[in-house]
């Protein structure tokens, strides 16, 4: 029998950080999926929450994520997409507007931009987290350095007082 009067188990700081990192990864994947398949945010959000968070596939358990953070990033990326894309365009070289970059990077910039524009997460934390994701998506290339430069520009525009 489950004792629902017991206090919830407290998560360690490291466990919370891992959950936030997983949520950011899922948000980038969800934004990519939305663009690639033209699915709605509601449909993709539901799919991720039901079939990705903490699910086991072929014996490997996917990480649980911070559901609230995942939802917020996804909603803010969609609701603020025009502003985020404009910030990204200003950070990119003139010959490479956001429409011409890799769709994974586009999703990553939109997720990071959502946090830069609409969250209390310090910009330097946002940059570090999404550069790590870029490195995970593109381990054998220079995309992480590119992402670092673009996000630094976007962060300075979105939150100039933080620098």
Rosetta silent file (secondary structure, phi, psi, omega in degrees, C-alpha in Angstrom):
SEQUENCE: XXXXXXXXXXXXXXXXXXXXXXXXXXXXXXXXXXXXXXXXXXXXXXXXXXXXXXXXXXXXXXXXXXXXXXXXXXXXXXXXXXXXXXXXXXXXXXXXXXXXXXXXXXXXXXXXXXXXXXXXXXXXXXXXXXXXXXXXXXXXXXXXXXXXXXXXXXXXXXXXXXX
SCORE:     score description
SCORE:     0.000 S_00000001
   1 L     0.000  136.241  179.731    0.000    0.000    0.000 S_00000001
   2 L   -85.636  131.626  178.033    1.285    3.457   -0.904 S_00000001
   3 L   -92.448   99.031 -178.446    1.430    5.965    1.922 S_00000001
   4 L   -84.751    8.383  173.575    0.268    9.196    0.336 S_00000001
   5 L   -95.701  -12.242  178.833    0.643   11.046    3.641 S_00000001
   6 L   -70.876  145.106  178.418    4.428   10.664    3.549 S_00000001
   7 L   -65.725  148.416  179.394    6.355   13.715    2.365 S_00000001
   8 L   -63.654  148.067  178.543    7.627   13.499   -1.205 S_00000001
   9 L   -67.394  128.832  179.464   11.192   12.312   -1.605 S_00000001
  10 L   -78.286  137.553  177.889   13.510   15.277   -1.986 S_00000001
  11 L   -90.644  145.729  176.348   15.732   15.215   -5.020 S_00000001
  12 L   -71.324  162.912  177.300   19.400   16.076   -4.763 S_00000001
  13 H   -59.470  -37.292  179.417   20.706   19.130   -6.567 S_00000001
  14 H   -67.477  -39.762  178.743   22.467   16.873   -9.061 S_00000001
  15 H   -64.589  -41.170  178.143   19.258   14.936   -9.778 S_00000001
  16 H   -64.288  -40.940  179.394   17.375   18.195  -10.374 S_00000001
  17 H   -62.882  -41.905  178.946   20.127   19.435  -12.706 S_00000001
  18 H   -64.504  -38.367  178.372   19.968   16.180  -14.698 S_00000001
  19 H   -66.104  -40.627  177.846   16.192   16.478  -14.964 S_00000001
  20 H   -65.289  -41.685  177.953   16.462   20.061  -16.246 S_00000001
  21 H   -61.468  -42.406  178.196   19.134   18.983  -18.759 S_00000001
  22 H   -63.362  -39.289  179.118   16.875   16.153  -19.957 S_00000001
  23 H   -63.160  -39.143  178.128   13.975   18.604  -20.313 S_00000001
  24 H   -65.758  -42.397  176.760   16.093   20.876  -22.477 S_00000001
  25 H   -60.404  -48.147  179.517   17.099   17.945  -24.673 S_00000001
  26 H   -61.920  -37.271  179.585   13.469   16.856  -25.002 S_00000001
  27 H   -64.390  -42.971  178.068   12.416   20.432  -25.817 S_00000001
  28 H   -62.924  -44.895  179.304   14.958   20.653  -28.655 S_00000001
  29 H   -62.624  -41.487 -179.542   13.819   17.274  -29.976 S_00000001
  30 H   -65.449  -42.542  178.510   10.149   18.280  -29.717 S_00000001
  31 H   -64.345  -39.909  175.891   10.719   21.578  -31.552 S_00000001
  32 H   -61.159  -47.390 -179.112   12.610   19.723  -34.271 S_00000001
  33 H   -60.994  -41.225  179.702    9.781   17.191  -34.549 S_00000001
  34 H   -60.592  -44.420 -179.262    7.165   19.941  -34.753 S_00000001
  35 H   -68.841  -42.993 -175.599    8.986   21.639  -37.618 S_00000001
  36 H   -68.905  -36.436 -173.607    9.812   18.415  -39.431 S_00000001
  37 H  -109.466   -2.914 -177.302    6.352   16.858  -39.196 S_00000001
  38 L    58.982   30.580  176.684    4.127   19.954  -38.941 S_00000001
  39 L   -83.540  155.295 -179.756    2.549   18.533  -35.780 S_00000001
  40 L   -76.145  159.756  178.124    0.954   20.853  -33.241 S_00000001
  41 H   -61.229  -38.037 -179.775    2.618   21.755  -29.971 S_00000001
  42 H   -62.998  -45.480 -178.753   -0.166   19.976  -28.056 S_00000001
  43 H   -64.588  -45.991 -178.850    0.314   16.714  -29.948 S_00000001
  44 H   -67.591  -42.352  179.104    4.106   16.726  -29.641 S_00000001
  45 H   -58.451  -47.870 -179.483    4.027   17.732  -25.969 S_00000001
  46 H   -60.415  -45.050  179.612    1.645   14.883  -25.159 S_00000001
  47 H   -58.613  -45.345 -179.144    3.767   12.386  -27.103 S_00000001
  48 H   -65.979  -43.400 -178.030    6.915   13.380  -25.230 S_00000001
  49 H   -67.446  -34.976 -177.829    5.275   13.337  -21.819 S_00000001
  50 H   -87.201  -29.542 -170.726    3.632    9.960  -22.397 S_00000001
  51 H  -121.050    0.225 -178.944    6.317    8.176  -24.417 S_00000001
  52 L  -125.160  -41.976 -176.883    9.713    9.685  -23.610 S_00000001
  53 L   -65.475  110.954  174.371    9.944   10.918  -20.014 S_00000001
  54 L    69.020   14.044 -178.204   11.300    7.999  -17.949 S_00000001
  55 L   -84.772  149.063  177.939   10.234    5.345  -20.464 S_00000001
  56 E  -102.911  126.168  176.260   12.306    2.202  -20.997 S_00000001
  57 E  -121.898  126.094  178.158   13.196    1.205  -24.577 S_00000001
  58 L    47.685   42.319  177.484   15.116   -1.994  -25.269 S_00000001
  59 L    82.528   -6.555  179.277   16.265   -2.150  -21.658 S_00000001
  60 E  -104.993  126.054 -179.580   17.524    1.450  -21.563 S_00000001
  61 E   -89.553  127.246  175.486   15.583    3.890  -19.431 S_00000001
  62 L   -76.012  150.630 -177.332   15.215    7.410  -20.781 S_00000001
  63 L   -66.577  143.122  168.065   15.759   10.179  -18.268 S_00000001
  64 L   -72.066  149.736  177.356   12.917   11.707  -16.398 S_00000001
  65 L  -121.804  171.189  173.417   12.677   15.384  -17.050 S_00000001
  66 L   -81.640  103.833 -173.943   11.314   18.401  -15.281 S_00000001
  67 H   -58.985  -43.078 -178.765    7.836   18.421  -16.820 S_00000001
  68 H   -63.080  -42.605  178.794    7.169   22.070  -15.947 S_00000001
  69 H   -64.825  -44.184  178.380   10.440   23.237  -17.520 S_00000001
  70 H   -56.719  -49.886 -179.629    9.794   21.157  -20.643 S_00000001
  71 H   -60.558  -43.814 -177.742    6.304   22.618  -21.040 S_00000001
  72 H   -64.164  -47.079  179.423    7.531   26.171  -20.438 S_00000001
  73 H   -59.689  -47.100 -178.030   10.379   25.961  -22.944 S_00000001
  74 H   -61.714  -49.806 -179.480    8.110   24.429  -25.562 S_00000001
  75 H   -63.054  -45.411 -178.946    5.276   26.931  -25.060 S_00000001
  76 H   -66.722  -37.534  178.058    7.604   29.946  -24.898 S_00000001
  77 H   -62.571  -39.168  178.794    9.552   28.827  -27.971 S_00000001
  78 H   -72.804  -47.767 -176.565    6.296   28.609  -29.923 S_00000001
  79 H   -68.305  -29.580 -176.996    4.738   31.792  -28.509 S_00000001
  80 L  -111.491   18.893 -174.064    7.891   33.893  -28.885 S_00000001
  81 H   -56.319  -43.707 -178.289    9.239   32.255  -32.061 S_00000001
  82 H   -60.660  -46.913  179.615    9.214   35.427  -34.187 S_00000001
  83 H   -64.115  -44.090 -179.562   11.182   37.390  -31.582 S_00000001
  84 H   -63.525  -44.859  178.955   13.581   34.498  -30.978 S_00000001
  85 H   -62.589  -38.239  177.699   14.156   33.967  -34.710 S_00000001
  86 H   -65.624  -42.008  176.210   14.843   37.678  -35.180 S_00000001
  87 H   -61.647  -41.707 -179.925   17.374   37.619  -32.334 S_00000001
  88 H   -65.018  -44.582  178.070   18.990   34.543  -33.864 S_00000001
  89 H   -56.869  -41.535  179.891   19.131   36.179  -37.308 S_00000001
  90 H   -67.067  -26.642 -179.753   20.916   39.189  -35.805 S_00000001
  91 H   -84.752  -19.018 -179.149   23.445   36.852  -34.182 S_00000001
  92 L   -87.894  159.488  173.717   24.113   34.906  -37.396 S_00000001
  93 L   -63.382  142.155 -174.855   26.269   36.000  -40.275 S_00000001
  94 L   -52.230  -33.039 -178.455   24.174   37.931  -42.808 S_00000001
  95 L   -78.308   -6.584 -176.642   24.575   35.214  -45.442 S_00000001
  96 L  -126.514   72.952  175.853   23.161   32.570  -43.087 S_00000001
  97 L   -65.670  161.484 -175.450   19.675   33.503  -41.901 S_00000001
  98 H   -53.970  -31.562 -179.186   18.006   31.086  -39.512 S_00000001
  99 H   -64.726  -20.961 -176.709   16.019   29.506  -42.346 S_00000001
 100 H   -96.719   -7.304 -177.192   19.287   28.227  -43.882 S_00000001
 101 L   -87.298  166.320 -179.568   20.841   26.600  -40.826 S_00000001
 102 L   -53.980  135.893 -177.543   20.544   22.986  -39.756 S_00000001
 103 H   -62.612  -28.258  175.924   17.046   22.260  -38.371 S_00000001
 104 H   -66.836  -43.323  178.010   18.510   20.757  -35.175 S_00000001
 105 H   -65.309  -37.765  178.246   20.409   23.998  -34.556 S_00000001
 106 H   -60.777  -45.488  177.898   17.285   25.990  -35.350 S_00000001
 107 H   -63.212  -40.621  178.908   15.356   24.009  -32.714 S_00000001
 108 H   -63.136  -45.208  179.060   18.218   24.452  -30.262 S_00000001
 109 H   -64.041  -35.448  179.236   18.318   28.231  -30.794 S_00000001
 110 H   -69.476  -41.282  178.115   14.545   28.432  -30.332 S_00000001
 111 H   -66.015  -47.267  178.995   14.635   26.467  -27.075 S_00000001
 112 H   -63.491  -41.783  179.055   17.581   28.470  -25.735 S_00000001
 113 H   -60.942  -37.228  177.548   15.998   31.695  -26.935 S_00000001
 114 H   -61.092  -41.734  178.561   12.815   30.840  -25.045 S_00000001
 115 H   -70.159  -36.197 -179.970   14.817   30.554  -21.848 S_00000001
 116 H   -68.333  -35.418 -175.541   16.749   33.744  -22.557 S_00000001
 117 H   -86.424  -35.987 -168.089   13.581   35.729  -23.260 S_00000001
 118 H  -125.145   15.635 -179.112   11.105   34.236  -20.777 S_00000001
 119 L  -130.528  171.003  177.216   12.857   32.607  -17.816 S_00000001
 120 L   -94.246    2.604  179.763   14.809   33.474  -14.718 S_00000001
 121 L   -65.108  129.666  178.911   17.620   31.105  -15.642 S_00000001
 122 L   -57.588  138.168 -177.645   20.893   33.044  -15.743 S_00000001
 123 H   -55.301  -36.817 -179.473   22.023   33.553  -19.353 S_00000001
 124 H   -65.560  -33.213  176.334   25.408   31.957  -18.705 S_00000001
 125 H   -68.261  -43.680  178.082   23.669   28.791  -17.494 S_00000001
 126 H   -57.748  -46.688 -178.835   21.471   28.757  -20.610 S_00000001
 127 H   -60.468  -50.260 -178.533   24.560   29.095  -22.823 S_00000001
 128 H   -59.168  -44.929 -177.802   26.469   26.302  -21.041 S_00000001
 129 H   -63.683  -44.400 -176.349   23.490   23.935  -21.128 S_00000001
 130 H   -79.701  -26.374  172.001   22.714   24.410  -24.823 S_00000001
 131 H   -65.822  -39.493  176.553   26.372   24.339  -25.887 S_00000001
 132 H   -61.967  -39.673  177.050   26.566   20.938  -24.160 S_00000001
 133 H   -64.799  -42.731  178.530   23.522   19.831  -26.159 S_00000001
 134 H   -60.186  -40.367  178.502   25.103   21.052  -29.396 S_00000001
 135 H   -65.526  -35.440  177.677   28.209   19.068  -28.553 S_00000001
 136 H   -69.841  -39.341  179.391   26.054   15.981  -27.915 S_00000001
 137 H   -72.968  -34.352 -175.226   24.201   16.390  -31.221 S_00000001
 138 L  -129.725   67.003 -172.045   27.359   17.187  -33.218 S_00000001
 139 L   -67.160  -21.736 -174.594   30.278   15.556  -31.347 S_00000001
 140 L  -107.377   19.954 -176.705   32.738   15.555  -34.236 S_00000001
 141 L  -138.284 -172.324 -175.047   32.324   19.110  -35.476 S_00000001
 142 L   -99.263   13.040 -177.664   32.573   22.770  -34.537 S_00000001
 143 H   -59.079  -35.299 -178.759   28.856   23.397  -33.997 S_00000001
 144 H   -60.807  -40.481  177.902   29.312   23.782  -30.230 S_00000001
 145 H   -66.797  -39.910  177.448   31.641   26.769  -30.774 S_00000001
 146 H   -62.424  -46.902  179.169   29.177   28.224  -33.272 S_00000001
 147 H   -61.137  -41.876  178.782   26.289   27.746  -30.828 S_00000001
 148 H   -58.102  -46.775 -178.264   28.328   29.374  -28.067 S_00000001
 149 H   -65.252  -45.006 -178.835   28.961   32.466  -30.193 S_00000001
 150 H   -65.650  -45.359 -179.100   25.346   32.793  -31.370 S_00000001
 151 H   -67.393  -33.524  176.384   23.884   32.251  -27.892 S_00000001
 152 H   -61.755  -44.568  178.332   26.320   34.724  -26.355 S_00000001
 153 H   -62.887  -45.758 -179.385   25.100   37.362  -28.826 S_00000001
 154 H   -63.482  -41.322 -179.246   21.451   36.470  -28.180 S_00000001
 155 H   -64.453  -41.399  179.997   21.937   36.524  -24.394 S_00000001
 156 H   -65.986  -31.564  176.044   23.570   39.944  -24.475 S_00000001
 157 H   -74.737  -44.424 -175.187   20.624   41.253  -26.499 S_00000001
 158 H   -72.907  -37.116 -176.421   17.947   39.579  -24.368 S_00000001
 159 L  -138.851   67.472 -174.785   19.509   40.333  -20.969 S_00000001
 160 H   -60.429  -27.951 -179.417   22.220   42.991  -21.321 S_00000001
 161 H   -72.071  -11.280 -178.424   22.278   43.661  -17.572 S_00000001
 162 H   -83.101   -5.767 -176.178   23.437   40.111  -16.873 S_00000001
 163 L  -114.643    0.000    0.000   26.874   40.751  -18.393 S_00000001
